[in-house]
Amino acid sequence: MALIPYSRQSISHEDITSINQVITSDFLTQGPKVQDFERELSNWFGVEDAVVCSSGTAALHLAYAAAGVGEGSLGIIPAITFSATANALKYQSAQISFCDVSPHTGLIDPESLEYCLEQVSEEQKEKTNIVTPVSFAGSVAPLEKCSLLAKEHGFGLIEDASHSPGAWKQEESGSKTKSSSGLWEDASTLSFHPVKHICCGEGGAVLTNSGKLAESARKLRSHGIARPFGENHETPWRYEQEELGWNYRLTDLQAALGISQLKRLDDFLTQRRALASRYLESLKEKPFCDHFELPEIDPGNAWHLFVIRFKEKGKRDLAHKFLKEKNVLTQVHYVPLYRHPYFEKMVGKIRLPGAETFYRGCLSIPLYPHLTVNDQDKVIEELGNFVNQFS
Ligand SMILES: Cc1ncc(COP(=O)(O)O)c(C=O)c1O
């Protein structure tokens, strides 16, 4: 029986044709596909600008740097996220404060954020500081609440939307909060890694309504170099490095794949949502389902991950091993970042209750657009076999 991964890319004939067209063209990088992809992204997301770059990590780094995060800045981030959310702050020599999350959803907890913000000294508030909610697993983070709190304390807001393109949330008030809308955040960042919604091999983007932030991110993406003179100037070849940036460029080959994948994003979302509903409907009817908590039914969830949470301590690790032996690959998203040796050295040994509870039970089971119904049934069946054998 073939392995069922927890996630994987979907590459179509059109995707391959798009790459083939670029590989025989004049520009493999710094050509027209990059601007085309940026225009398509800003249209799809309904934001003013998109700056594409070499990874989701690079997108976070560019967004932080362009927002003015630097030495002495503070970044407040949820403890449940991938290292990149934090690492990109460290690249800018900023300090990090870990905020707790909901034990049910893994999303940043606004009460904990408020507490973290209240601990910030007046002196620190003079600096450029940032809050980065992560729209984890495809659920929109409480962006409105985070944005109000951030503003109140003079912090900027960057949404890490690597998991959530196309996600929205119906609020109790009746309004809709969209991921990457540009309404609550200064910028949001995407990743185009193969396990994400759309892939470029590697790749990322900064989405923003701020022309200034986009201009700065675009310059920093390519060494901090600007071209201050136009084609009609006597030295049109002249470029000037105005600050220190990086080579975070996306190639035209990757951008061509991105354009083709973006055309498929609506379909990918429909497939992910249908599969997630099918998991929810099938699992909640099974008696073995009492052993874990399921994610909430949420029509706007972009379902990057389908995370179940084992109630009994120790069961998650046994389930991961059992399922692997049955060729069903699962993953833990995430070990709270403060538990990693690198961050523990920085912040000491801390344990946040929501993050600990979430982490203890969480297991991401396979979900990707072309997961077949047969494979999905096999995942459900093996989960049942696990519970029968180990309870
Ligand atoms: C929440 C989150 N942020 C950022 C990243 C970084 O993206 P990339 O792998 O494209 O650098 C990831 C990647 O897994 C992620 O899951």
The ligand as an SDF file (V2000), in Angstrom:
LIG
                    3D

 16 16  0  0  0  0  0  0  0  0999 V2000
    3.4480   29.3600    9.9320 C   0  0  0  0  0  0  0  0  0  0  0  0
    4.6000   29.3620    8.9690 C   0  0  0  0  0  0  0  0  0  0  0  0
    5.2730   30.5080    8.7950 N   0  0  0  0  0  0  0  0  0  0  0  0
    6.3120   30.5800    7.9480 C   0  0  0  0  0  0  0  0  0  0  0  0
    6.7520   29.4830    7.2440 C   0  0  0  0  0  0  0  0  0  0  0  0
    7.9700   29.5920    6.3720 C   0  0  0  0  0  0  0  0  0  0  0  0
    7.7130   29.3100    5.0530 O   0  0  0  0  0  0  0  0  0  0  0  0
    8.8540   28.7470    4.0890 P   0  0  0  0  0  0  0  0  0  0  0  0
    9.0380   27.2950    4.3960 O   0  0  0  0  0  0  0  0  0  0  0  0
    8.2820   28.9860    2.7250 O   0  0  0  0  0  0  0  0  0  0  0  0
   10.0700   29.5510    4.3410 O   0  0  0  0  0  0  0  0  0  0  0  0
    6.0770   28.2650    7.3970 C   0  0  0  0  0  0  0  0  0  0  0  0
    6.5280   27.0740    6.6610 C   0  0  0  0  0  0  0  0  0  0  0  0
    6.2910   25.9570    7.0000 O   0  0  0  0  0  0  0  0  0  0  0  0
    4.9730   28.2000    8.2880 C   0  0  0  0  0  0  0  0  0  0  0  0
    4.3070   27.0580    8.4800 O   0  0  0  0  0  0  0  0  0  0  0  0
  1  2  1  0
  2  3  1  0
  2 15  2  0
  3  4  2  0
  4  5  1  0
  5  6  1  0
  5 12  2  0
  6  7  1  0
  7  8  1  0
  8  9  2  0
  8 10  1  0
  8 11  1  0
 12 13  1  0
 12 15  1  0
 13 14  2  0
 15 16  1  0
M  END
$$$$
